[in-house]
């Protein structure tokens, strides 16, 4: 069990640029989640996948955000035309749908928009 | 909509002393409840969870939590803290909605400081 991995760990970008993050879940986990965490706050749910299907999107996920999980394994989260308000830690989690609720988190990608 | 309140933003405890971190939730049904810990540069680690049954649940690292339905609370306790327990602690409730989604709703966290 290598755990959930995320790349890159840190990303600095200029306002208006596009960025893409990758999440590799625990291999046998069929559910994958994205959260956003800003300073001094708890993580906020963005979206989740069951295998390759995106089943739920939060209202926090504006149309500049898109997430994919094309083969039901790794996932990408893309932010287009970044804004300073997008600066946050982006967390990925995964779980086996047979084990209710217990999500395993990756270390996160810290995005700084200048 | 569900919500989680962690009333204490910071708590300072002497090493070896007991600890209690408070968590109150608002939810329309019996929730799934979780406590996670986050150390600097680390991901969130699950300490313990409550789904049903015995209201006192044991977790890793010597932590326990008690579910009290009448108080809508799920407080985290540890009888004797160690310096390595200094971290950010998050209470969470799930699932997110009745539509089958199961994203978690987190509180804002409690920052635990351990005094030598």
Boltz contact constraints between the chains, C-beta under 6 A:
constraints:
  - contact:
      token1: [A, 33]
      token2: [B, 103]
      max_distance: 6.0
  - contact:
      token1: [A, 41]
      token2: [B, 108]
      max_distance: 6.0
  - contact:
      token1: [A, 42]
      token2: [B, 90]
      max_distance: 6.0
  - contact:
      token1: [A, 42]
      token2: [B, 106]
      max_distance: 6.0
  - contact:
      token1: [A, 42]
      token2: [B, 107]
      max_distance: 6.0
  - contact:
      token1: [A, 42]
      token2: [B, 108]
      max_distance: 6.0
  - contact:
      token1: [A, 42]
      token2: [B, 109]
      max_distance: 6.0
  - contact:
      token1: [A, 43]
      token2: [B, 106]
      max_distance: 6.0
  - contact:
      token1: [A, 45]
      token2: [B, 96]
      max_distance: 6.0
  - contact:
      token1: [A, 45]
      token2: [B, 103]
      max_distance: 6.0
  - contact:
      token1: [A, 48]
      token2: [B, 103]
      max_distance: 6.0
  - contact:
      token1: [A, 56]
      token2: [B, 101]
      max_distance: 6.0
  - contact:
      token1: [A, 101]
      token2: [B, 32]
      max_distance: 6.0
  - contact:
      token1: [A, 101]
      token2: [B, 94]
      max_distance: 6.0
  - contact:
      token1: [A, 105]
      token2: [B, 43]
      max_distance: 6.0
  - contact:
      token1: [A, 105]
      token2: [B, 44]
      max_distance: 6.0
  - contact:
      token1: [A, 106]
      token2: [B, 43]
      max_distance: 6.0
  - contact:
      token1: [A, 107]
      token2: [B, 43]
      max_distance: 6.0
